[in-house]
């Protein structure tokens, strides 16, 4: 199958999650086995303690019996010391044994029965000793020879053995449970390791298959890139040639248009001169032969023809300005940009000084907010851009409030961003893109201009490797943001080597 990055990621994530779950299960099982082992170890210790305490009970009882028999045989009171010590220790030992057996899970009735048998044995010993102390040795010996003491002692041994046996049975059960848990965990660990091995194998196989597909895709991409670079180079050459032809065409057309335009302007001047002579002739005719001058002739000479000539002159003047702008744009577009260190602070200060008289006339303030960087770029192009932006900011201030213009610099997405901020008229949102188009303007047309400046600014900014954008609200002001790289991009070889067209006389 062909692996996609998303499919490989999902499968790898799923296998990793499965392996993590298995490891967690093994960890939980190991913790559980450790707890079981600790419980088993505690049970072993408890069993040993029960056996030790049971042995101490039996040993104390035997000491008591030994002391009783020694006294009866020798009538020496010193033999009673073990008896007295045993009687004092046995209640504590029996209480400790009962507590240990109960804590280990044993039942209380066997302990009550053992306590009763021991108390009966102690009573039998006490009876014989009291008879001996009273001087009736025969009666005391008769109690011993009666065999009841032997029977009670055997019962005590059997009961203690029963306690130990029941404790041993519980210990065997715990051992069996621990062994079963160990086997279960071992089987689970084996199964988990097998599953982890399968998961690892599946992950490695998926990674290997994905790597093969990725290598194949990279090889195909390299092949495509090699051909793409060739296609891009071909199309870039075609576009550059087309752009060169467009600029040459604009230059030639605008240059050739100026010749008939100059003729129209010259003939318009001749018409103005001629209409002066005709007006003089009409006035002479009105004085000498009024009947010959009709109202239509009078209106034509005095109103219609001068008005038509005025329209022709204003239109030709506007057309001449447009043709001049096209020629300027064509020449500027063909000019080779030259990179040099350009400190922005002195450049902006120079532009501010050149606009000072306009600022004073408008009652406005231009403030520079340093620091400003030094760019490796074309000085003339940068000066044209900033000069145009500052000139527009001054030109379109709102006379209803004091003008405030501010220039600041900052970094944005790896580029230098120069903000020209004003509180002027502002530009409607629908015209934000329009103002950067050639011969297009926004708002009331009460200021001189042909709609070329911002189009020229955007073209220059893009040639310099940057761009320009606008944020503005009508009636509040505008922010033009010029984005430029640290250094000017490498010049286009074709553009640098292109022949320069010179202005020809019309």
C-alpha positions in Angstrom: 0.0 0.0 0.0 1.1 3.6 -0.5 1.6 5.4 2.8 0.4 8.9 3.5 1.9 11.0 6.3 -1.5 11.0 8.1 -2.0 7.2 7.8 1.5 6.6 9.0 1.0 8.9 11.9 -2.2 7.3 12.9 -0.8 3.7 12.7 2.4 4.7 14.5 0.4 6.4 17.2 -2.0 3.4 17.6 0.9 0.9 17.9 2.7 3.1 20.3 -0.4 3.5 22.4 -0.9 -0.3 22.4 2.7 -0.9 23.4 2.3 1.7 26.2 -0.9 -0.1 27.4 0.9 -3.4 27.5 3.9 -1.9 29.4 1.4 -0.4 31.9 -0.3 -3.7 32.4 3.0 -5.4 33.0 4.0 -2.7 35.5 0.7 -3.1 37.3 1.1 -6.8 37.4 4.6 -6.5 38.7 3.5 -4.1 41.5 0.7 -6.5 42.4 3.2 -9.4 42.6 5.5 -7.4 44.8 2.6 -6.6 47.1 1.7 -10.3 47.1 5.3 -11.2 47.9 5.4 -8.7 50.7 2.2 -10.1 52.1 3.6 -13.6 51.9 6.8 -12.5 53.6 4.7 -10.9 56.4 2.7 -14.1 56.7 5.9 -16.2 57.0 7.1 -13.9 59.8 3.8 -14.1 61.5 3.9 -17.9 61.3 7.3 -18.0 62.8 6.2 -15.7 65.6 3.2 -18.0 66.3 5.5 -21.0 66.4 8.0 -19.2 68.7 5.2 -18.0 71.0 3.6 -21.5 71.1 7.0 -23.0 71.9 7.4 -20.4 74.7 4.0 -21.4 76.1 4.8 -25.1 76.1 8.3 -24.4 77.6 6.9 -22.3 80.4 4.3 -25.0 81.2 7.0 -27.6 81.3 9.1 -25.4 83.5 6.2 -25.1 85.9 5.8 -28.9 85.9 9.5 -29.4 86.5 9.5 -27.0 89.4 6.5 -28.9 90.9 8.1 -32.3 90.7 11.5 -31.1 92.0 9.8 -29.6 95.1 7.7 -32.8 95.7 10.8 -35.0 95.5 13.2 -32.8 97.5 10.9 -30.6 99.6 13.3 -27.8 98.7 11.5 -24.5 98.1 14.2 -23.3 95.6 12.7 -25.7 93.0 9.6 -23.6 93.0 11.3 -20.7 91.3 10.6 -22.0 87.7 7.1 -22.7 88.7 6.5 -19.2 90.1 8.1 -17.6 87.0 6.1 -19.8 84.6 2.8 -18.9 86.3 3.6 -15.2 85.9 4.6 -15.5 82.2 2.0 -17.8 80.9 -1.0 -15.3 80.9 1.1 -12.8 78.9 2.3 -15.6 76.5 -1.2 -16.9 76.0 -2.5 -13.4 75.3 0.3 -12.8 72.8 -0.4 -16.1 71.1 -4.1 -15.4 70.8 -3.4 -12.0 69.3 -0.9 -13.4 66.8 -3.2 -16.2 65.7 -6.1 -13.9 65.4 -4.0 -11.4 63.4 -2.9 -14.2 61.1 -6.5 -15.1 60.3 -6.9 -17.9 62.9 -10.0 -18.6 64.9 -10.4 -17.7 68.6 -12.1 -20.9 69.9 -9.0 -23.1 69.7 -7.1 -20.5 71.7 -9.9 -20.5 74.4 -9.7 -24.3 74.6 -5.8 -24.1 74.9 -6.1 -21.5 77.6 -8.6 -23.7 79.5 -6.4 -26.8 79.3 -3.4 -24.8 80.6 -5.4 -23.4 83.4 -6.5 -26.9 84.3 -2.9 -28.1 84.3 -1.8 -25.2 86.4 -4.6 -26.0 88.8 -3.5 -29.6 89.1 0.1 -28.4 89.8 -1.2 -26.0 92.4 -3.3 -28.6 94.1 -0.3 -31.0 94.5 1.9 -28.2 95.8 -0.7 -27.1 98.4 -1.0 -30.7 99.7 2.8 -30.9 100.0 3.0 -27.6 101.8 0.3 -28.8 104.2 2.5 -31.8 105.1 0.4 -34.4 103.2 3.1 -35.7 100.8 1.3 -38.9 100.1 -1.8 -37.1 98.9 0.4 -34.8 96.8 2.2 -37.7 95.2 -1.2 -39.5 94.7 -2.3 -36.5 92.6 0.8 -36.8 90.5 0.5 -40.6 90.2 -3.2 -40.2 89.2 -2.1 -39.4 85.6 -4.4 -36.5 85.1 -1.5 -34.1 84.9 0.1 -36.3 82.1 -3.3 -36.3 80.3 -3.6 -32.5 80.5 0.1 -32.0 79.4 -0.6 -34.2 76.3 -3.7 -32.2 75.5 -1.7 -29.0 75.7 0.9 -30.4 73.3 -1.8 -31.6 70.9 -3.6 -28.2 71.0 -0.3 -26.3 70.4 0.5 -28.7 67.6 -3.0 -28.0 66.2 -2.4 -24.3 66.3 0.9 -24.7 64.5 -0.7 -27.1 62.0 -3.5 -24.7 61.2 -1.0 -21.9 60.8 1.1 -24.1 58.5 -2.0 -24.9 56.4 -2.7 -21.2 56.0 0.9 -20.7 55.1 0.7 -23.4 52.4 -2.4 -21.8 51.0 -0.6 -18.5 50.8 2.4 -20.2 49.2 0.1 -21.8 46.6 -1.6 -18.5 45.9 1.8 -16.7 45.6 3.1 -19.4 43.2 -0.1 -19.2 41.2 0.2 -15.4 41.0 3.8 -15.7 40.0 3.0 -18.1 37.2 0.1 -15.9 36.1 2.3 -12.9 36.0 5.0 -14.9 34.2 2.5 -16.0 31.5 1.2 -12.4 31.3 4.7 -11.1 30.9 5.5 -13.6 28.2 2.3 -12.7 26.4 3.0 -9.0 26.9 6.6 -9.4 25.6 5.2 -11.2 22.6 2.7 -8.5 21.9 5.4 -5.8 22.3 7.6 -7.7 19.9 4.7 -7.9 17.4 4.0 -4.2 18.0 7.6 -3.3 17.5 7.8 -5.5 14.4 4.6 -3.8 13.0 6.0 -0.4 13.8 9.3 -1.1 12.1 7.6 -2.6 9.1 5.3 0.4 8.8 8.3 2.8 9.2 10.3 0.9 6.6 7.4 0.9 4.2 6.7 4.6 4.9 10.4 5.4 4.4 10.5 3.6 1.1 7.4 5.5 0.0 8.9 8.7 1.2 12.2 8.1 -0.6 10.3 7.2 -3.8 8.2 10.4 -3.4 11.4 12.5 -2.8 13.0 11.0 -5.8 9.9 11.8 -7.9 9.9 15.3 -6.4 13.5 15.8 -7.3 12.8 14.7 -10.8 9.8 17.0 -10.9 11.9 19.8 -9.5 14.6 19.4 -12.0 12.1 19.7 -14.8 10.2 22.4 -12.9 13.3 24.5 -12.6 13.7 24.3 -16.3 10.1 25.2 -16.9 10.2 28.0 -14.4 13.4 29.4 -16.0 11.8 29.2 -19.4 8.6 30.9 -18.3 10.5 33.5 -16.3 12.5 34.3 -19.4 9.2 34.5 -21.3 7.7 36.8 -18.7 10.7 39.0 -18.5 10.7 39.3 -22.3 7.0 40.0 -22.3 7.5 42.6 -19.5 10.3 44.2 -21.5 8.1 44.3 -24.5 5.3 45.9 -22.5 7.5 48.6 -21.1 9.0 49.2 -24.6 5.5 49.3 -26.0 4.4 51.7 -23.3 7.4 53.9 -24.0 6.9 53.9 -27.7 3.2 54.4 -27.6 3.3 57.2 -25.1 6.2 58.8 -27.0 4.4 58.5 -30.3 1.2 59.8 -28.9 2.9 62.9 -27.8 3.7 63.9 -31.4 0.0 64.3 -32.6 -0.8 65.7 -29.1 1.7 68.4 -29.7 0.2 69.1 -33.0 -3.3 69.3 -31.5 -1.9 71.7 -28.8 -0.2 73.8 -31.6 -3.4 74.0 -33.7 -5.3 74.9 -30.6 -3.0 77.8 -30.1 -3.5 78.8 -33.7 -7.3 78.6 -33.2 -7.0 80.9 -30.2 -5.0 83.4 -32.2 -7.4 83.1 -35.1 -10.5 83.6 -32.9 -9.0 86.8 -31.7 -8.8 88.1 -35.3 -12.3 86.8 -36.0 -13.7 88.5 -32.9 -12.1 91.8 -34.0 -13.6 91.4 -37.5 -17.0 90.6 -36.0 -16.9 93.7 -33.8 -16.0 95.8 -36.8 -18.9 94.4 -38.8 -21.2 95.0 -35.9 -20.1 98.6 -35.9 -20.3 99.2 -39.7 -23.0 96.8 -40.8 -25.0 95.4 -37.8 -27.4 93.5 -40.1 -24.6 91.2 -41.3 -23.8 89.8 -37.8 -26.5 87.3 -36.6 -27.0 86.2 -33.0 -25.6 82.7 -33.9 -22.4 84.2 -35.2 -22.1 86.4 -32.2 -22.6 83.5 -29.8 -20.2 81.2 -31.7 -17.4 83.8 -31.8 -17.8 85.0 -28.2 -18.9 81.8 -26.4 -19.0 78.5 -28.2 -15.6 78.6 -29.9 -13.6 79.9 -26.9 -15.4 77.4 -24.7 -14.6 74.5 -27.1 -11.0 75.7 -27.3 -10.8 75.8 -23.5 -12.1 72.2 -23.3 -9.6 71.1 -25.9 -6.7 72.8 -24.1 -7.6 71.3 -20.7 -8.0 67.8 -22.2 -4.7 68.0 -24.1 -3.0 69.3 -21.0 -4.3 66.4 -19.0 -3.4 63.9 -21.7 0.1 65.4 -21.8 0.5 64.9 -18.1 -0.7 61.3 -18.3 1.7 60.6 -21.2 4.5 62.1 -19.2 3.6 59.9 -16.2 3.6 56.8 -18.4 7.0 57.8 -19.8 8.3 58.4 -16.2 6.9 55.0 -15.0 8.4 53.3 -18.0 11.8 54.8 -17.5 11.7 54.1 -13.7 10.7 50.5 -14.3 13.7 50.0 -16.5 16.1 51.7 -14.1 18.5 49.3 -12.5 18.3 49.3 -8.7 21.7 49.7 -6.9 22.1 48.5 -3.4 23.9 50.7 -0.9 23.8 51.3 2.9 20.9 53.7 3.5 20.4 55.0 7.1 16.7 55.8 7.4 17.1 58.5 10.1 18.9 61.1 8.1 16.8 60.2 5.0 13.6 60.8 6.9 15.0 64.0 8.5 15.8 65.4 5.0 12.3 64.6 3.7 10.8 66.2 6.8 12.8 69.4 6.2 11.8 69.6 2.6 8.1 69.4 3.7 8.4 71.8 6.6 6.9 74.8 4.7 3.9 72.7 3.7 3.5 71.5 7.3 3.7 75.1 8.6 1.1 76.2 6.1 -1.2 73.4 7.2 -0.5 73.8 10.9 0.6 70.2 11.1 3.4 68.3 12.8 5.6 65.5 11.5 7.2 63.4 14.2 9.9 60.7 13.7 9.9 57.9 16.2 13.4 56.3 16.3 15.2 54.1 16.2 15.4 53.5 12.5 17.4 50.8 10.8 20.0 51.0 8.0 19.0 49.1 4.9 21.1 47.8 2.1 18.8 49.0 -0.7 18.4 51.6 -3.5 18.5 55.1 -2.0 16.6 56.8 -4.9 13.8 54.3 -4.9 13.4 54.4 -1.1 13.4 58.2 -1.2 10.8 58.3 -3.9 8.5 55.9 -1.9 8.8 57.7 1.5 8.6 61.1 -0.2 5.4 60.1 -1.9 3.8 58.7 1.2 4.8 61.8 3.3 3.6 64.2 0.6 0.2 62.4 0.4 0.0 62.5 4.2 0.4 66.3 4.2 -1.7 66.8 1.1 -4.8 64.9 2.5 -4.8 66.2 6.1 -8.2 67.1 7.5 -8.5 70.9 7.9 -11.0 70.4 10.7 -8.3 69.2 13.2 -4.6 69.8 13.8 -2.6 67.5 11.5 -0.4 64.8 13.1 1.9 62.6 11.1 4.2 60.0 12.6 6.8 57.7 11.1 8.0 54.6 13.0 10.0 51.4 12.3 9.6 47.9 13.6 10.2 44.2 12.6 7.4 42.1 11.1 7.8 38.5 9.8 11.5 39.0 9.2 11.1 42.3 7.4 11.5 45.9 8.3 8.0 47.6 8.6 7.9 51.4 8.2 4.6 52.9 9.3 3.5 56.3 8.0 0.6 57.2 10.3 -1.6 60.3 9.8 -4.9 61.6 11.2 -6.1 62.9 7.9 -9.2 62.3 5.8 -8.9 58.6 5.7 -9.8 56.3 2.9 -13.0 54.3 2.6 -12.5 50.5 2.9 -13.9 49.9 -0.6 -11.0 52.0 -2.0 -8.1 50.4 -0.1 -7.1 48.3 -3.2 -8.2 51.0 -5.7 -5.7 53.6 -4.6 -2.8 51.4 -5.6 -4.1 51.1 -9.2 -2.8 53.3 -12.0 -4.8 56.5 -12.6 -7.3 55.6 -9.9 -8.0 58.0 -7.0 -10.2 58.0 -3.9 -12.4 60.6 -2.2 -13.1 64.1 -3.4 -10.8 65.2 -6.3 -9.9 68.6 -4.8 -6.1 68.1 -4.9 -3.9 68.0 -8.0 -2.8 64.6 -9.1 -3.1 61.9 -11.8 -3.5 58.8 -9.6 0.1 57.5 -10.3 2.0 58.0 -7.1 0.8 55.0 -5.0 0.9 52.7 -8.1 4.5 53.8 -8.6 5.2 53.2 -4.8 3.8 49.7 -4.9 5.7 48.8 -8.1 9.0 50.1 -6.5 8.4 48.3 -3.2 7.9 45.0 -4.9 11.0 45.5 -7.1 12.9 46.1 -3.8 11.7 42.7 -2.5 9.0 44.1 -0.2 5.4 45.4 -0.4 3.1 48.0 0.9 -0.3 47.8 2.6 -3.0 50.2 3.8 -5.1 50.3 7.0 -7.5 53.3 7.1 -10.9 54.4 8.2 -12.8 57.3 6.5 -12.6 60.4 8.7 -10.1 59.0 11.1 -6.8 58.7 9.3 -4.5 56.2 7.5 -1.5 53.9 8.1 0.6 53.1 5.1 3.0 50.2 6.0 6.1 49.8 3.8 7.7 46.3 4.2 11.3 45.9 3.0 14.0 43.2 3.5 17.3 43.9 5.1 19.0 43.8 1.7 18.0 44.5 -1.9 17.4 41.3 -3.9 19.8 40.4 -6.6 19.1 42.4 -9.8 17.5 40.7 -12.8 20.3 40.0 -15.3 18.0 40.6 -18.3 16.7 43.9 -16.8 20.3 45.0 -16.0 21.4 44.3 -19.5 18.3 45.6 -21.3 18.9 48.6 -23.7 17.7 51.9 -22.3 15.3 53.9 -24.5 16.0 57.6 -24.7 13.4 60.3 -25.2 13.2 61.5 -28.8 12.0 64.9 -29.8 8.3 64.8 -30.8 
